[in-house]
Amino acid sequence: MTETFAAIVCAHVIADFVFQTNWMVANKRAATPLDAHIAVMLVAAILCTGSLHPVLFAFALAYLGIDFVKTHSGAKGAVEFSS
């Protein structure tokens, strides 16, 4: 369980800070860049865990919801890493 959690955290860091492009950040309010970012996160999670477990797809949907709300709420500061 701890290894899986560490792998998912690693995938999140990779997706957000390594493979998230400036285009994704600048246009995350549009569907295509947000979907691309979620796809990158899902692929990173699959590669980091070495699994196609359905829970990873549930995490991707939750991540999509969180990013959608975060980018459309107008929140600034600790809630939002990039502007």
Residue pairs with C-beta under 8 A, 6 or more apart in sequence:
4 49
7 45
7 48
7 49
7 50
8 45
8 48
8 49
8 56
8 59
10 44
10 48
11 41
11 44
11 45
11 47
11 48
11 49
12 41
12 44
12 45
12 63
14 44
14 48
15 37
15 40
15 41
15 44
15 45
16 41
16 81
19 40
19 44
20 37
20 40
23 33
24 33
24 34
24 36
24 37
24 40
25 82
26 33
27 33
28 34
28 37
28 67
28 71
29 71
29 72
34 64
34 67
34 68
34 71
35 64
37 67
38 60
38 63
38 64
38 67
41 60
41 63
42 56
42 57
42 60
45 56
45 59
45 60
46 52
46 56
49 56
70 79
70 80
71 80
73 79
76 83
